[in-house]
Amino acid sequence: MQRVIQTYIIEPMKYSELERKIKKHTKSHLLRRGKRHPVWINEDTGDTFEMSNHPSEEVASGTLKNIMRLSGLDKYI
């Protein structure tokens, strides 16, 4: 029995671009503005995740993968 593992290449992006894609393609939205980071929620799964307050800053690759998974954006890429 073979296992098929879905792989995809994620291009680096800034927080502003990531936020725009999340709003367009998922049911995630801003839950509240925290003291340190804004907190988002995925309505489908109930998962919460934090994003940066610096929209022009580039997202680290590991952070980007995690935010995409929690927001549900990985299903659209």
Secondary structure, 3 states (H helix, E strand, C coil): CCCCCCCCCCCCCEHHHHHHHHHHHCCEEEEEECCCCEEEEECCCCCEEECCCCCCCECCHHHHHHHHHHHCHHHCC
